[in-house]
Amino acid sequence: MSLKNKSEKEEYLTKINEMELGDEKPAELDSTDLFTVVKERRSVRHYDPNFKISKEEIQELLEIAVQAPSSSNLQPWRFLVIDEQEMKEQLLPIANNQQQIVDASAVIAVLGDIRAYQNAERIYGELVENGTMTKEIKDFYVNSINQNYGSLSVEQATKIAMIDGGLVSMQLMLAAKAKGYDTVPMGGFSPEKFVEEFNVPENFKPVMLISLGKGVKAGFDKFRLPLNDILTWNKF
Ligand SMILES: Cc1cc2nc3c(=O)[nH]c(=O)nc-3n(C[C@H](O)[C@H](O)[C@H](O)COP(=O)(O)O)c2cc1C
């Protein structure tokens, strides 16, 4: 799908609010069993604008989210949490005026650092410190990471950051649901404008925005393609 101009994009993203959602509220979970949380998470676009999630709770969710796997454990994810109303207002037009930007408690911009490999020494050094890895093995890993990741093109490094950023984002959304909150992932924003207006360092590539808050209307019922249509065993 290609949407030519900003107003078409905005219409595409905001038309969803004309759809009938009824009075159903987001599910309050009795169980935080993973299967339940995964099934009950939906993209929620209506939030209580007066409900504030504390910085401590957001940090708690991020602590869980960053347990996600990442390429060579380089953890390229970086987070910009936008929880001041004035800053959310500034983000609104950059994100095609999607109402959840200003109504949710916070918007978490998930970013991917294309120079995350520069932390290899710190990350693998920690494994030597705690006795998991010998210094020789650590040196081997750090050298090869520096060589391999250090010679990637921006495009290749960005692809890795996007994959890892997607994984951490999913964990964040599930953690939020398990804590009684709701989220919606958003790709409908201008990464260029966002980078410019929020002074994002040039090595941090936007992965997605995630609105986080107390939902007041449930998201849409889930429709998923039947597994039979999307599953192949062994070989195409
Ligand atoms: C990468 C990505 C970008 C998305 N961008 C938007 C967006 O900009 N605005 C929006 O309302 N929903 C957005 N969504 C949410 C999808 O529409 C939603 O996940 C999908 O319809 C399935 O519904 P569910 O999340 O309730 O299961 C995005 C989802 C993903 C994964």
The ligand as an ORCA input file, in Angstrom:
! r2SCAN-3c Opt
* xyz 0 1
  C       4.626     -1.995     13.175
  C       3.171     -1.648     13.451
  C       2.717     -0.389     13.135
  C       1.386     -0.033     13.445
  N       0.989      1.247     13.236
  C      -0.226      1.637     13.688
  C      -0.584      3.006     13.663
  O       0.186      3.886     13.256
  N      -1.801      3.350     14.143
  C      -2.679      2.430     14.654
  O      -3.762      2.815     15.074
  N      -2.363      1.113     14.699
  C      -1.148      0.702     14.251
  N      -0.768     -0.613     14.360
  C      -1.678     -1.559     15.019
  C      -2.290     -2.578     14.054
  O      -3.302     -1.968     13.304
  C      -2.829     -3.764     14.869
  O      -1.766     -4.381     15.536
  C      -3.559     -4.781     14.016
  O      -4.698     -4.232     13.449
  C      -3.940     -6.036     14.809
  O      -4.753     -5.697     15.898
  P      -4.367     -6.046     17.408
  O      -3.065     -5.362     17.711
  O      -5.502     -5.500     18.234
  O      -4.233     -7.533     17.536
  C       0.525     -0.994     14.029
  C       0.998     -2.269     14.299
  C       2.308     -2.590     14.044
  C       2.804     -3.969     14.418
*
